Amino acid sequence: MNERQSTYNIQNATLGFESEIERLKVQATMGWAKEFRNLQWYGLQNGMKIIELGSGPGFVTEQIVNSLPDSQVTALEIDGALIDKAKNLLEHVPSSRLRFVQSSVYDTTLPDQSFDFAVARLLFLHLHNPVLAAQEIYRVLKPGGKLVIIDVDDGIFGAVYPDIDVLPTVLKKIADHVANKGGNRHIGRSLPCLLKNAGYTDIDTDAIIQHSDIHGIEGFKHQFNINRFTGFFKNGLINKQEYDQLEEASHQINNASESYAMMTYVMACGKKPE
């Protein structure tokens, strides 16, 4: 198996490496308070042994470590450049509280029944074989342990003002493009079935809403940065009319005081039977 079997590679990010890192930082921190509230609701507690899958440059890892000072956290990431970023960010955290593992979510190389709780944030939409990944996480969870997946579903993306008439069409085109490459930008609606097929029980799902009137518009500026769509325009995936509307919307979000954006994330939880 190609261990990468994923549609995401930061080296290919349209924004460039450093700008993509900044986008990921804002994306990770903007809604953390709500996400952490729901993680606690699903059973996350201080003192647990936790694994974060696809931990990237460490921004969510940082939130977990700071929120759970008595927990041992394992951050698993396949990309060495991202692990280096995370290690630099979290160099002050002792190894007794945090360790990094460079490995694939399909084959973590970790022992059976090692963790109380697993978190996978914006990982599963990229995976070619999400059930296999969920089964590997199942293996490393203790009996009674839980996996929470936080991910997207472009069918319930959210809302933007001023309206972008072409946005649903553009999102569908991008979702179809990602699907052709093996990912799934509609993964949110499939998470309960995915968890069931991987052997989990007590499955539940919920939604997290981020709104610029609450969290600030800055984070959404990164999400609607026109440069994220330039590659799709250049390769013919979206047409000039669509690109021009997106460019105007990006300008409005950056400059119009009445602009707002709302984004929806799906959370799903499954339990490894005791």
Phi, psi and omega in degrees: 000139169286111187299338181285328180002063185208150179274354185255129172215113186298336179295340180258009183299133183294333181281347189092158189302306186291321178293325177293322176300316179295320178298317179296325178297311180296317180300322183285323189266337189300316184250019187300321183303316179291317181297317179295321176303315180288325176298319176296320178300323178280356173118001178294130182224152174298138181100349179286159169269121191238141171240132174253124183262133182066053190285348173057221183280006169096009184288320174287321176306316179300318180295318180296313181298317181290328183279338185230077190294343181254009180266154170259124186244132171249124179255113183255126183210140182272337186269115183298325179296322179288323176298319178300318177299315182293319179297321178294318180296323189246029183296340181279348183274125183293153181295341176291341181252336186214131172228151179250138177233121176268103183197171180272146176293341177282337181207085189288340186068010182268157183292157174302149168051053185258340193231148176275332189206139179233139179234129177231106185252119178053043176250313191293333177299336183269347192275137177287330183226075186294329180294318178300319178295316179296326178291323177293321177295319176306317182300318185274352175280146171289156172305132185089351178289161185232147171247128172244126177253129176245120187206185186254164165211105186296345176290338176235043187308310184145218183208152180222142171228133359298152182301144172247098187302326185274356188301314178302320179294316180297316180298320178293319178299317180292319178299318178295320178297315179295320179298322179295336179267357175108000179263186183206101178277006171246024186298332184308315183289343183263355188297318178300316179295320179301312181296319179298316181293337179270359174105000182283155177234181178050046187282138178218160179215155181204177179233146174243127181248128174251130183231134184295335177290342178258313187264354182094151185280342187303316181297325182284336175300323178293319182294328182254017175303123185301334180296339177291338183256351185300318179298321179295326177289316183295327180269005174086006180291320174242150184269177185295320179299316179295316180297317181297320178294320178295321178296318178294319178296319177300318178297316181297316181297327180282335192233340185266126185293334182273358181291149172210164177215146178226132181232143182246131173244146179258136174243135176225141183233137173226152184245138171280121184305145179280000000 
